[in-house]
Amino acid sequence: MKTIYCISGLGADEMAFSRLKIPDHKLVYLPWLLPNNKESIR
């Protein structure tokens, strides 16, 4: 079984892939990391 890593775009989360079904593949949803307090964009 192959693995597919799903990364959502800005403004979306793992729910964007909730209906995605690909036979014989394992879907792994990678969530966005929450920034630390006062962390810059860099």
PDB file of N, H, CA, C and O in Angstrom:
ATOM      1  N   MET A   1       0.843  -1.171   0.000  1.00  0.00           N
ATOM      2  CA  MET A   1       0.000   0.000   0.000  1.00  0.00           C
ATOM      3  C   MET A   1       0.895   1.243   0.000  1.00  0.00           C
ATOM      4  O   MET A   1       1.812   1.356   0.813  1.00  0.00           O
ATOM      5  N   LYS A   2       0.623   2.157  -0.905  1.00  0.00           N
ATOM      6  H   LYS A   2      -0.122   2.065  -1.565  1.00  0.00           H
ATOM      7  CA  LYS A   2       1.385   3.393  -0.988  1.00  0.00           C
ATOM      8  C   LYS A   2       0.772   4.436  -0.061  1.00  0.00           C
ATOM      9  O   LYS A   2      -0.416   4.382   0.257  1.00  0.00           O
ATOM     10  N   THR A   3       1.603   5.387   0.367  1.00  0.00           N
ATOM     11  H   THR A   3       2.568   5.431   0.109  1.00  0.00           H
ATOM     12  CA  THR A   3       1.159   6.456   1.245  1.00  0.00           C
ATOM     13  C   THR A   3       1.164   7.774   0.492  1.00  0.00           C
ATOM     14  O   THR A   3       2.110   8.090  -0.230  1.00  0.00           O
ATOM     15  N   ILE A   4       0.087   8.544   0.670  1.00  0.00           N
ATOM     16  H   ILE A   4      -0.681   8.288   1.257  1.00  0.00           H
ATOM     17  CA  ILE A   4      -0.012   9.884   0.095  1.00  0.00           C
ATOM     18  C   ILE A   4      -0.138  10.861   1.251  1.00  0.00           C
ATOM     19  O   ILE A   4      -1.013  10.719   2.105  1.00  0.00           O
ATOM     20  N   TYR A   5       0.748  11.860   1.272  1.00  0.00           N
ATOM     21  H   TYR A   5       1.459  11.975   0.578  1.00  0.00           H
ATOM     22  CA  TYR A   5       0.719  12.886   2.306  1.00  0.00           C
ATOM     23  C   TYR A   5      -0.071  14.077   1.786  1.00  0.00           C
ATOM     24  O   TYR A   5       0.263  14.639   0.743  1.00  0.00           O
ATOM     25  N   CYS A   6      -1.110  14.459   2.503  1.00  0.00           N
ATOM     26  H   CYS A   6      -1.381  14.002   3.350  1.00  0.00           H
ATOM     27  CA  CYS A   6      -2.002  15.547   2.088  1.00  0.00           C
ATOM     28  C   CYS A   6      -1.689  16.790   2.904  1.00  0.00           C
ATOM     29  O   CYS A   6      -1.751  16.772   4.133  1.00  0.00           O
ATOM     30  N   ILE A   7      -1.352  17.873   2.203  1.00  0.00           N
ATOM     31  H   ILE A   7      -1.302  17.887   1.204  1.00  0.00           H
ATOM     32  CA  ILE A   7      -1.040  19.145   2.841  1.00  0.00           C
ATOM     33  C   ILE A   7      -2.027  20.178   2.314  1.00  0.00           C
ATOM     34  O   ILE A   7      -2.056  20.460   1.116  1.00  0.00           O
ATOM     35  N   SER A   8      -2.830  20.736   3.200  1.00  0.00           N
ATOM     36  H   SER A   8      -2.807  20.507   4.173  1.00  0.00           H
ATOM     37  CA  SER A   8      -3.827  21.712   2.761  1.00  0.00           C
ATOM     38  C   SER A   8      -3.183  23.078   2.565  1.00  0.00           C
ATOM     39  O   SER A   8      -2.110  23.360   3.098  1.00  0.00           O
ATOM     40  N   GLY A   9      -3.857  23.917   1.792  1.00  0.00           N
ATOM     41  H   GLY A   9      -4.729  23.688   1.359  1.00  0.00           H
ATOM     42  CA  GLY A   9      -3.369  25.268   1.551  1.00  0.00           C
ATOM     43  C   GLY A   9      -3.758  26.210   2.676  1.00  0.00           C
ATOM     44  O   GLY A   9      -4.424  25.809   3.630  1.00  0.00           O
ATOM     45  N   LEU A  10      -3.345  27.448   2.563  1.00  0.00           N
ATOM     46  H   LEU A  10      -2.804  27.773   1.788  1.00  0.00           H
ATOM     47  CA  LEU A  10      -3.682  28.438   3.580  1.00  0.00           C
ATOM     48  C   LEU A  10      -5.194  28.623   3.645  1.00  0.00           C
ATOM     49  O   LEU A  10      -5.877  28.649   2.622  1.00  0.00           O
ATOM     50  N   GLY A  11      -5.687  28.747   4.835  1.00  0.00           N
ATOM     51  H   GLY A  11      -5.133  28.725   5.667  1.00  0.00           H
ATOM     52  CA  GLY A  11      -7.120  28.950   5.016  1.00  0.00           C
ATOM     53  C   GLY A  11      -7.930  27.666   5.013  1.00  0.00           C
ATOM     54  O   GLY A  11      -9.159  27.713   5.065  1.00  0.00           O
ATOM     55  N   ALA A  12      -7.274  26.537   4.954  1.00  0.00           N
ATOM     56  H   ALA A  12      -6.275  26.499   4.912  1.00  0.00           H
ATOM     57  CA  ALA A  12      -7.977  25.250   4.965  1.00  0.00           C
ATOM     58  C   ALA A  12      -7.268  24.310   5.943  1.00  0.00           C
ATOM     59  O   ALA A  12      -6.114  24.530   6.309  1.00  0.00           O
ATOM     60  N   ASP A  13      -7.970  23.277   6.350  1.00  0.00           N
ATOM     61  H   ASP A  13      -8.908  23.099   6.053  1.00  0.00           H
ATOM     62  CA  ASP A  13      -7.352  22.284   7.217  1.00  0.00           C
ATOM     63  C   ASP A  13      -7.586  20.894   6.630  1.00  0.00           C
ATOM     64  O   ASP A  13      -7.938  20.760   5.458  1.00  0.00           O
ATOM     65  N   GLU A  14      -7.393  19.877   7.436  1.00  0.00           N
ATOM     66  H   GLU A  14      -7.107  19.985   8.388  1.00  0.00           H
ATOM     67  CA  GLU A  14      -7.526  18.495   6.949  1.00  0.00           C
ATOM     68  C   GLU A  14      -8.911  18.177   6.416  1.00  0.00           C
ATOM     69  O   GLU A  14      -9.074  17.224   5.654  1.00  0.00           O
ATOM     70  N   MET A  15      -9.914  18.960   6.804  1.00  0.00           N
ATOM     71  H   MET A  15      -9.781  19.734   7.423  1.00  0.00           H
ATOM     72  CA  MET A  15     -11.282  18.718   6.342  1.00  0.00           C
ATOM     73  C   MET A  15     -11.392  18.840   4.817  1.00  0.00           C
ATOM     74  O   MET A  15     -12.321  18.299   4.219  1.00  0.00           O
ATOM     75  N   ALA A  16     -10.455  19.544   4.194  1.00  0.00           N
ATOM     76  H   ALA A  16      -9.700  19.984   4.681  1.00  0.00           H
ATOM     77  CA  ALA A  16     -10.472  19.681   2.735  1.00  0.00           C
ATOM     78  C   ALA A  16     -10.337  18.316   2.055  1.00  0.00           C
ATOM     79  O   ALA A  16     -10.732  18.151   0.901  1.00  0.00           O
ATOM     80  N   PHE A  17      -9.781  17.345   2.772  1.00  0.00           N
ATOM     81  H   PHE A  17      -9.460  17.479   3.709  1.00  0.00           H
ATOM     82  CA  PHE A  17      -9.566  16.014   2.203  1.00  0.00           C
ATOM     83  C   PHE A  17     -10.544  14.976   2.756  1.00  0.00           C
ATOM     84  O   PHE A  17     -10.374  13.780   2.519  1.00  0.00           O
ATOM     85  N   SER A  18     -11.550  15.415   3.478  1.00  0.00           N
ATOM     86  H   SER A  18     -11.689  16.387   3.671  1.00  0.00           H
ATOM     87  CA  SER A  18     -12.427  14.477   4.181  1.00  0.00           C
ATOM     88  C   SER A  18     -13.151  13.506   3.258  1.00  0.00           C
ATOM     89  O   SER A  18     -13.475  12.395   3.678  1.00  0.00           O
ATOM     90  N   ARG A  19     -13.409  13.889   2.033  1.00  0.00           N
ATOM     91  H   ARG A  19     -13.146  14.792   1.693  1.00  0.00           H
ATOM     92  CA  ARG A  19     -14.128  12.995   1.099  1.00  0.00           C
ATOM     93  C   ARG A  19     -13.200  12.325   0.090  1.00  0.00           C
ATOM     94  O   ARG A  19     -13.658  11.586  -0.781  1.00  0.00           O
ATOM     95  N   LEU A  20     -11.926  12.577   0.202  1.00  0.00           N
ATOM     96  H   LEU A  20     -11.554  13.178   0.910  1.00  0.00           H
ATOM     97  CA  LEU A  20     -10.962  12.008  -0.738  1.00  0.00           C
ATOM     98  C   LEU A  20     -10.729  10.528  -0.402  1.00  0.00           C
ATOM     99  O   LEU A  20     -10.305  10.192   0.703  1.00  0.00           O
ATOM    100  N   LYS A  21     -11.003   9.679  -1.344  1.00  0.00           N
ATOM    101  H   LYS A  21     -11.347   9.953  -2.242  1.00  0.00           H
ATOM    102  CA  LYS A  21     -10.797   8.239  -1.198  1.00  0.00           C
ATOM    103  C   LYS A  21     -10.002   7.752  -2.405  1.00  0.00           C
ATOM    104  O   LYS A  21     -10.429   7.926  -3.546  1.00  0.00           O
ATOM    105  N   ILE A  22      -8.854   7.146  -2.152  1.00  0.00           N
ATOM    106  H   ILE A  22      -8.508   7.005  -1.225  1.00  0.00           H
ATOM    107  CA  ILE A  22      -8.023   6.613  -3.228  1.00  0.00           C
ATOM    108  C   ILE A  22      -7.771   5.143  -2.899  1.00  0.00           C
ATOM    109  O   ILE A  22      -7.084   4.839  -1.924  1.00  0.00           O
ATOM    110  N   PRO A  23      -8.312   4.237  -3.694  1.00  0.00           N
ATOM    111  CA  PRO A  23      -8.153   2.807  -3.416  1.00  0.00           C
ATOM    112  C   PRO A  23      -6.680   2.399  -3.333  1.00  0.00           C
ATOM    113  O   PRO A  23      -5.839   2.886  -4.088  1.00  0.00           O
ATOM    114  N   ASP A  24      -6.397   1.507  -2.408  1.00  0.00           N
ATOM    115  H   ASP A  24      -7.080   1.111  -1.794  1.00  0.00           H
ATOM    116  CA  ASP A  24      -5.064   0.933  -2.214  1.00  0.00           C
ATOM    117  C   ASP A  24      -4.011   1.963  -1.838  1.00  0.00           C
ATOM    118  O   ASP A  24      -2.825   1.752  -2.095  1.00  0.00           O
ATOM    119  N   HIS A  25      -4.422   3.076  -1.232  1.00  0.00           N
ATOM    120  H   HIS A  25      -5.384   3.247  -1.023  1.00  0.00           H
ATOM    121  CA  HIS A  25      -3.500   4.099  -0.760  1.00  0.00           C
ATOM    122  C   HIS A  25      -3.878   4.511   0.656  1.00  0.00           C
ATOM    123  O   HIS A  25      -5.055   4.568   1.013  1.00  0.00           O
ATOM    124  N   LYS A  26      -2.864   4.795   1.445  1.00  0.00           N
ATOM    125  H   LYS A  26      -1.908   4.750   1.155  1.00  0.00           H
ATOM    126  CA  LYS A  26      -3.071   5.306   2.794  1.00  0.00           C
ATOM    127  C   LYS A  26      -2.892   6.819   2.733  1.00  0.00           C
ATOM    128  O   LYS A  26      -1.872   7.303   2.244  1.00  0.00           O
ATOM    129  N   LEU A  27      -3.879   7.572   3.227  1.00  0.00           N
ATOM    130  H   LEU A  27      -4.708   7.179   3.625  1.00  0.00           H
ATOM    131  CA  LEU A  27      -3.804   9.024   3.236  1.00  0.00           C
ATOM    132  C   LEU A  27      -3.357   9.498   4.613  1.00  0.00           C
ATOM    133  O   LEU A  27      -3.921   9.098   5.632  1.00  0.00           O
ATOM    134  N   VAL A  28      -2.345  10.349   4.634  1.00  0.00           N
ATOM    135  H   VAL A  28      -1.886  10.674   3.807  1.00  0.00           H
ATOM    136  CA  VAL A  28      -1.844  10.929   5.877  1.00  0.00           C
ATOM    137  C   VAL A  28      -2.033  12.432   5.769  1.00  0.00           C
ATOM    138  O   VAL A  28      -1.525  13.060   4.840  1.00  0.00           O
ATOM    139  N   TYR A  29      -2.760  13.010   6.710  1.00  0.00           N
ATOM    140  H   TYR A  29      -3.173  12.501   7.465  1.00  0.00           H
ATOM    141  CA  TYR A  29      -3.055  14.435   6.692  1.00  0.00           C
ATOM    142  C   TYR A  29      -2.049  15.158   7.579  1.00  0.00           C
ATOM    143  O   TYR A  29      -1.938  14.859   8.768  1.00  0.00           O
ATOM    144  N   LEU A  30      -1.317  16.108   7.004  1.00  0.00           N
ATOM    145  H   LEU A  30      -1.407  16.351   6.038  1.00  0.00           H
ATOM    146  CA  LEU A  30      -0.332  16.865   7.758  1.00  0.00           C
ATOM    147  C   LEU A  30      -0.931  18.210   8.156  1.00  0.00           C
ATOM    148  O   LEU A  30      -1.192  19.051   7.296  1.00  0.00           O
ATOM    149  N   PRO A  31      -1.149  18.420   9.453  1.00  0.00           N
ATOM    150  CA  PRO A  31      -1.752  19.682   9.902  1.00  0.00           C
ATOM    151  C   PRO A  31      -0.719  20.811   9.889  1.00  0.00           C
ATOM    152  O   PRO A  31       0.487  20.576   9.966  1.00  0.00           O
ATOM    153  N   TRP A  32      -1.223  22.031   9.789  1.00  0.00           N
ATOM    154  H   TRP A  32      -2.203  22.222   9.726  1.00  0.00           H
ATOM    155  CA  TRP A  32      -0.347  23.204   9.902  1.00  0.00           C
ATOM    156  C   TRP A  32       0.156  23.302  11.325  1.00  0.00           C
ATOM    157  O   TRP A  32      -0.567  22.998  12.273  1.00  0.00           O
ATOM    158  N   LEU A  33       1.410  23.731  11.471  1.00  0.00           N
ATOM    159  H   LEU A  33       1.997  23.979  10.701  1.00  0.00           H
ATOM    160  CA  LEU A  33       1.964  23.946  12.800  1.00  0.00           C
ATOM    161  C   LEU A  33       1.465  25.288  13.326  1.00  0.00           C
ATOM    162  O   LEU A  33       1.436  26.278  12.595  1.00  0.00           O
ATOM    163  N   LEU A  34       1.082  25.312  14.569  1.00  0.00           N
ATOM    164  H   LEU A  34       1.106  24.508  15.163  1.00  0.00           H
ATOM    165  CA  LEU A  34       0.667  26.566  15.174  1.00  0.00           C
ATOM    166  C   LEU A  34       1.910  27.364  15.557  1.00  0.00           C
ATOM    167  O   LEU A  34       2.841  26.809  16.140  1.00  0.00           O
ATOM    168  N   PRO A  35       1.937  28.648  15.240  1.00  0.00           N
ATOM    169  CA  PRO A  35       3.120  29.456  15.579  1.00  0.00           C
ATOM    170  C   PRO A  35       3.232  29.676  17.082  1.00  0.00           C
ATOM    171  O   PRO A  35       2.235  29.688  17.804  1.00  0.00           O
ATOM    172  N   ASN A  36       4.465  29.848  17.533  1.00  0.00           N
ATOM    173  H   ASN A  36       5.275  29.838  16.946  1.00  0.00           H
ATOM    174  CA  ASN A  36       4.693  30.199  18.931  1.00  0.00           C
ATOM    175  C   ASN A  36       4.280  31.646  19.148  1.00  0.00           C
ATOM    176  O   ASN A  36       4.182  32.420  18.196  1.00  0.00           O
ATOM    177  N   ASN A  37       4.042  32.002  20.382  1.00  0.00           N
ATOM    178  H   ASN A  37       4.122  31.373  21.156  1.00  0.00           H
ATOM    179  CA  ASN A  37       3.659  33.366  20.729  1.00  0.00           C
ATOM    180  C   ASN A  37       4.750  34.338  20.268  1.00  0.00           C
ATOM    181  O   ASN A  37       5.923  34.150  20.593  1.00  0.00           O
ATOM    182  N   LYS A  38       4.373  35.362  19.522  1.00  0.00           N
ATOM    183  H   LYS A  38       3.420  35.514  19.259  1.00  0.00           H
ATOM    184  CA  LYS A  38       5.268  36.409  19.012  1.00  0.00           C
ATOM    185  C   LYS A  38       6.293  35.890  18.000  1.00  0.00           C
ATOM    186  O   LYS A  38       7.326  36.528  17.797  1.00  0.00           O
ATOM    187  N   GLU A  39       6.034  34.762  17.371  1.00  0.00           N
ATOM    188  H   GLU A  39       5.195  34.243  17.535  1.00  0.00           H
ATOM    189  CA  GLU A  39       6.942  34.212  16.363  1.00  0.00           C
ATOM    190  C   GLU A  39       6.776  34.993  15.044  1.00  0.00           C
ATOM    191  O   GLU A  39       5.653  35.254  14.612  1.00  0.00           O
ATOM    192  N   SER A  40       7.883  35.356  14.423  1.00  0.00           N
ATOM    193  H   SER A  40       8.795  35.144  14.774  1.00  0.00           H
ATOM    194  CA  SER A  40       7.808  36.098  13.167  1.00  0.00           C
ATOM    195  C   SER A  40       7.513  35.125  12.005  1.00  0.00           C
ATOM    196  O   SER A  40       7.586  33.907  12.167  1.00  0.00           O
ATOM    197  N   ILE A  41       7.183  35.683  10.851  1.00  0.00           N
ATOM    198  H   ILE A  41       7.124  36.673  10.719  1.00  0.00           H
ATOM    199  CA  ILE A  41       6.906  34.862   9.687  1.00  0.00           C
ATOM    200  C   ILE A  41       8.179  34.161   9.181  1.00  0.00           C
ATOM    201  O   ILE A  41       8.118  33.064   8.627  1.00  0.00           O
ATOM    202  N   ARG A  42       9.290  34.794   9.377  1.00  0.00           N
ATOM    203  H   ARG A  42       9.340  35.686   9.828  1.00  0.00           H
ATOM    204  CA  ARG A  42      10.543  34.145   8.972  1.00  0.00           C
ATOM    205  C   ARG A  42      10.775  32.910   9.755  1.00  0.00           C
ATOM    206  O   ARG A  42      11.781  32.230   9.552  1.00  0.00           O
TER     207      ARG A  42
END
